[in-house]
Amino acid sequence: MIGIIGAMEIEVKNLVSAMTDSKKTETANLVFYTGKLSGKDVTVVQSGVGKVNAALCAQILCREFKCDCVINTGIAGAMAQGLGIFDFVVSTAAVHHDVDVKIFGYEFGHVPGIKVRDFPADEKLVAAVERAFAASESCKDRKLVKGLVASGDQFISSGEKKDFIKSTFNAACCEMEGASIAHACYLNNTPFVIVRCMSDMADDDATTTYSFNEETAAGESTELMLNLIKEI
């Protein structure tokens, strides 16, 4: 079983529409759609925005739906050099950019009690994303960058904050859920990967740019997700 999480309805609705033999399960105020996509057994769910929502959702996929792997799809703010609107990032790892317990000797982003700061994505899933991207017609004019995904309970729309995240973590993009999904998967020994389409540049113009590009960016992820499922 492949688990797929998107934070917002716009990020999952096309996948749900494409499913066959689907059924709904409601738990923890979430609706999980289980069925088939590209001939594979999947469970698709809208987690809601933010790290707590995402972590809860990932935990349910891991423990109750017994997912063999978890994919986080959606949109993000670009940070890597040369990355533009509608380009994609696939995670090599994920980090909480808003965790700060340096006073106790931890690095920025390191959650106390966890052995790692950056949660590593599954290498086989990353390779599957690369193959799926190469096969996606809608991605032929886009770029795919492998890198660190930085997550926090903040919409980044400040050049100053963007510079801090870039300089501290060398992040490829930032968003609000991926690291918590990675965190839950790490604790459950469940492979994960994050695939994000850039909706804005995470800078002082991010709010306006995001509003304009949200639907297009989310829509461009659908074909990539369907191809990715074939590759897993």
Disulfide bonds with the S-S distance in Angstrom:
none
